[in-house]
Every structure is written in C-alpha cells, then in structure tokens.
C-alpha cells in the first residue's frame, strides 16, 4: 500500500486507510466513494485506482489490518493535537517581546520564534554577539595549535535552540535572495548543507543580537548602486527602530570587485 504515496503520514492516505472496515476492502472502493474521502481529490483517486488493479494481500492481513488502521487513526489524532499546540504557541508568542522581534525575520515562524524566545530568555545574558552564536550552536571554537589550524564544536550548546535555529534559517534563505546566494556560495566551497546553514546562522546571529539589544525589527534594504536585484523594503514597525541589513562576508566582497 505504501507504493501509493512516498509519505505514510499524508492526510489523504491516512483517511483512505480508514475509509473501510478492513484493508482488503480498500481494493474494492469505487471512484465515486474515493472522491468522498477527505483530502482525496481526482489526482490521488487516480493513484489509488492504479494501485487497486495490482493490489494483493497476504494471509496475515486479517491479523494486522486492525493494528494498521489504529495506527493511522493515532497519526490523524496527533496531527490535530499538533495544530492545536501551534495555535496556542502563536497566541503566547504575541506576549513575548523577543518573539515579536524574531518573527519579523523572513522564514522565522511562530513555533521557531517561540522556542528561541523561551531559550534565550533575555539578551542581557549574552555579553557579545559571539556568545549568542555559541549558545545557539551556530559558531565553533578555535582548536588551533602552532601550524595546526582547526575548530571544534562547543559543548555548552542549547540543543533545543539550535534545532529551532537550523529549521528557521533553512526557511529564511528561501525568502531572502542575499541569504540564498551566501548559502549556495558556501555549498560551492564544498561545505555540507548543515555547515552552510550554520555559516549563514553566524551572520544572522550578529543581526539578531543587535535587533534584540536595540529592540528593532528586521528589514531588507536594497544596496546602493544595486537596487535592481533586491526585493521590496519592509517598513520598521517600531518608531525608534533603525534599519537592519545583513552584511556581505568580507571574502565575498573581495571576489566581487
């Protein structure tokens, strides 16, 4: 049955599994009844019909059919609980000053910003931008000695905050062309996906630190002399908030000369 979909957690697939009393009955569902199943449209109904033509169940299906359907129901129930929790998180984030600032970053959704706001607590805990980057797992420690040049991962990293940052930054780069170009440049240098995301994260940590220190929101500003390649400028909500711009790495500016 899994050949119908690449993801067993797809809602339409779970609804299809639960649309009959037993699994073998699914192979006999007609198109009219398939189209009545929630989230199953013509596209997925066609996939199911193709599967029905070659569907075959072993003798053990009578023992596992009920268990599979119970698992499918648990998945649907869990999805509903997750949606309810995300709604609550979004409501709580509205009362957090840090979350309000972080959510202005493109790609930073309510769940990630709430997680980061809760783990950061207050920006006064961090004396420098580097300490914030270390705490969020976006920076490494120098492990060089003599001619030996190397870095090592810090031990005191907030793993929950790091996971939220990695997710948010991966989304962020898809919204901001400048960030996407930097990510692609790092991949071109031979870095793996996570390494490129952390490299971008280090630059964002500098911006986040200043945003939280000065209570300003994120804004993409077109560069002077190169306004055609930039997106529209976002207005700053705070009346005392200066504009924030993600700086291009020094190495990249030398190459572009």
Helices and strands as residue ranges (DSSP letters): G 2-4, H 11-17, H 23-26, H 31-34, H 42-54, H 61-93, H 97-102, H 110-120, G 123-125, H 129-135, E 140-142, E 151-153, H 159-175, H 177-188, H 193-214, G 227-229, H 250-256
